[in-house]
């Protein structure tokens, strides 16, 4: 364990270090507050709401169309990503 760095900064009169330590502690408080919550249930409820809305808008056909569009968009993103990787790999080989 070490001495509280805020105390050390106060003793030296280092305002920048003191502000930095205070900022870190504010961030820690925020992160710790997030850890106390379970977002899985919240996420599940959001998904249920989105699915219910899609079913209401277009019925089963609209819902399936929505899923198919999402699958196609994901497939295109993966292909684009692979294409960029391949191009970068070719460029790297040319420069070697």
N, C-alpha and C positions, 0 to 999 in steps of 0.2 A: 504494500500500500504506500501511497505517496501523500504528501501534504497537499491540501486543497490549493490548486494553482491560482485560484482567485486571491487567496491570502498572500501568496508569494508576489503576485502582481501588485497588490495594494502596498506591500512593504517596499517594493522597488519603485513604486509610483508609475508603473507601466500601464497607462490607460488603454492602449491598444490591446495588450494581453488580457486585461480585465474584461474589456468589452467582448473579446473573442471567447473567453471562458463563459461569460454570461449567455452569449449567443448559443454556444454548444449545449448549455443546460436547458435553454428554452426548447431547442430541437429535441433533446432527450425526453423532456416532458411530453412533447407532442407524439414522439414515437412510442413511448410507453403507453400513452392513452390509446393509441391505435391497437396495441397488442392486447388490450383488455377487452376488445370487442371481437365478436365472431361475425364476420361478414358473409359466411357461407349461407346462412339462412336468408339474409338480406338479398344476396345474389340470386338465390333460388326463387324468391318472391318476384324479383324483377323479371327473371326469365319467364315465369308463369304468366305475368302480366303481358309481356311482349307476345308470347304465343297466343294468349287469349285474344289480344287485339288483332293479330294477324288472322286468326280463325274467324273472328267477327267480320273483318274487312273482306275476306275472300273465300271463306269456307275452307274445306279440305284442299281444293284445287289451288287456291291462293297461297295456302300454307306450304304446299308441296312445291309450288313455283318459287316461293321465297327461299326454300331450302336449296332447290336446284341452282338458283342464281348465286347463292352464297357459295355453294360447292364450286361452281364455275369460276367465280371471282378468286377463290382460294387457289384453285388449280392454276389460273393465269398468273397470280402473284408468285407461286412456287416456280413456275416455268421461267418467269422474268428473272427471279433471283438466281436460278441455276444458270441462265444465260449470262447474267452479269459476272457470276463466278467464273464461268468458262472463259469469257472475254478477258477478265483480269488474269487468269492463269496463262492464257496465250500471250498476253502482253508481257508477263513476268518471264516467260520462257524466251521471248524474243530479246529481252534486255540482258539475259544471262550470258 
